[in-house]
Amino acid sequence: MGKKTVSLELSVIIPVLNGAEDLARCLAQLDGVAQVIVSDGGSEDESQVIAGASGAHLVTGLPGRGGQLKRGADIAEMPWLLFLHVDSQLPADWCDQVAGHIATSSAPAAFHLRFDAPGWQARFVAGWANLRSRLFNLPYGDQALLISRDAYDQAGGFDDIPLMEDVALVRRLPRVTLLPGAITTSAQRYTRQGWFTRGRRNLWLLLRYVCGARPEDLARAYRRK
């Protein structure tokens, strides 16, 4: 990871649930950030200890990414918010990319996506995610959503729902700018279930949500092996 060259008036919000190993790596990339918030959903591992030792603000509550993100944003103090998944690795120059964006634009932003796995399947699925983001203005939360406080509040913030919290918010935001760099996220779910099996299921869940399905029903389908 490259050295950060600027200090950002930015609140980074990280939801976590029993993700101690990932959390330690995630926090290590955030030098130069004004505020780091770890929103814990009741971890039984060392996640809360790691968050406290790092100097991050810790907020706790019931599990569920939507609610955890909402609670983190509620205590954020900076004019820009970055919502970061705990199993994601920001690009080496992410700090400069974010600083350049917030100095010149008020639009929400997200990174391009790639996976921490080799092979054409990983590149294909990431390519679809990036195409979806450009064509349909629909980046997901694993692309690290960068949103001004004003835009976040005007959009109503994250809903406390068990799935599609990122889609629900993005659909209420102005058009999202894609930053030039790529964030690297875990491929574990894809490699466990199969790249195209998981991809088809994710697309089907999205279509069901857009057509009005309840997030609670979708969450049960999402967690099904």
N, C-alpha and C positions, 0 to 999 in steps of 0.2 A: 504494500500500500504506500502510495506516494505521500510526501509531507504536505500537510495543509498549509496554504499560504495566506489564508484570510480567516478572520473570525466572523461568524455569522450570527446575526440576530434572528435566530431560528430555534423553534421548539421541535425536537424530534420525539415522536411518540411511538413506542414499541410495545405491542401487545405480546404477552408471553403466558404460556401454561406448561409447566414442566419442561422448560427448554433451556436449562442452565448452561449446557455446553455451547449451544448456539448463541445464547445471550452474551457470554463472555467475549466471543469473537465479534459479535455485532457492536457491542459497546466500544471495543478497541478501535473501531474505525471512525469514532465521532469526536476526535480532538478538534477544538476550534469552534464548537457549537455552544451557543449561549445556554441552552436548557435541554436536558435529556430527561424524558419521562418514561418510566417503565410501568405499564398497566398490567398488573398480574391478575389472573383469573382464578387464583387459589392453588398455586403450585405447591406440590409436596416435595420437590427437590430443592436445590440450593439457589433457585432463581432469585428469590427475594433477598437473600444474603448477598449475592453477586451484585444486584442492583444497588443495594445500600452501600456496599464497599466501594462502588464506582463513583459515588456522589450523585447518582441520578435521583430524581424525584420518583418516589414509589407511590402508586395508587393501587388499591386492591378492591376486589369486588367479585361478583359472580362470573363464571366463565362464559365466553361468547365474544367473538372478535368485535362485533358491532358495538356492544356495550363497553368493552374494554377500550376501544378507540375513542368512543364518546367520552368516557371518564377521563382519559388522558388529555383530550382536547379541552375539556372543561377547566383544567388547571393550567393550561399552557399560557405563558405570559408574553411570548414574542409575536411580532407582526406576521410572521410566516410559520407555517406548520409543515413538517415532513412526517408522513405516516410510513413507517418502515417495518416490514416483516422481520421477525427475529432470525429467520434462516436465510436472509438475503445479504449479499456482499456488494456494497456500493463500488462503482469504478474508482480507480486510484485518484482521479482528479475531480471527484464529485463535488467537493467543496467549491472549487473554482467555477464549475458549471452552474451550480445553484446560485452562487454569488452573482455571476453574470446575468442569470435570468432575472433575479429579483431586482437587480439594478436597472433593468430596461423594460420590464413587463409586469403587469398585474395579473396576467393570465395564470390559471393553474398549469402544472407541468407534471411530467412523469418521465422516467427513463425508458429506453428500449429494454427488452427482456432477452436474457439468455439463461441456459441451464448449466448446472455444474456436472454435466455428463457429456461424453464424446458421442460422435456418431451423427448420421444424417437425420435420424428421427428427432433428436433433440433440436437440431437446427431447423427442421421443418416446423415443429410445433412452436418454437420461439418465433419463427418467421410469420406464422399465422397470427400469433398474438400481436406482433408489431404491425402487421397489416390491418388487423381489426382495430387497433388503436388509431391508426391514421385514417382509415376509411369511415369508421363508424363512431369515432371519438369515444372509444370505450376501453381505455387502459384499465387493468385490474390492480388490486392493491399490492400484488407482488412486484409491481413496477415502481413502487415508492411514490405515492401521491404527494406533490408539493403544492400547497394551497395557501393563499393569503388568509389571514384571520377574517378579513372583511368578506371575502368570497365564501369561506366556510360557513360563516354565520348567516349570510344571505341565502345560502342553499339549505339551511336547516340542520347542518351537521350530519354526523353518522346516526343512522337509526339503530336502535338496540334490537337487532334481529340476528338470527343464528347463521344466516348465509345471505350472500348477495348485498351485503352492506356497502361494498365498494361500488358495485354497479348502481345501486340506488342513489348514492351520493353523486357519482360522476354524471349521471343523467340529469341532475339538477344544476350542474356547474356550467359556466361558459366553456367554450372549446378548450381542450387541454393541449398544451404544447408538448411535443416530444423532445426531450433533451438529447444531445448527440451521443452521450455515453450509454452503456448497457449495464444494467444491474444483473448480477448472477444469483439465481435462486435455486433452491433445492429441487432435484428431480426425483426425490424419493417416491412420491405417490405414483409418478409415471412409470418408473422402473419396476415398482412392485406390481402394478396392475396392467402394464403394457401401455406404450405411448399412445397408440391410436384408440385403444379401449377407453383410456382415461380421457383423451381428447374428445371423443364422441360423447361421452357422458357429460363432460363439462359443457359442451355446446348444447346438448339437449336440455340440461338444467337451465342454461341461460335463456333458451327459447321458451321454456315453460314459465320462467319468471317474467319475461317480457309479456307473455300472454296472460299473466295474472295469477300464477300459482303462488301459494303461501310459502314464505321462506322457511317456515317450520317443516313443511312437507319436503321441500327441496333439501334441507339439511339432513334429514333422515336418509334420503337417497344418496346424497353426497358421501356420507360416512359408511354406506353399505359396501362391503368388500366385493 
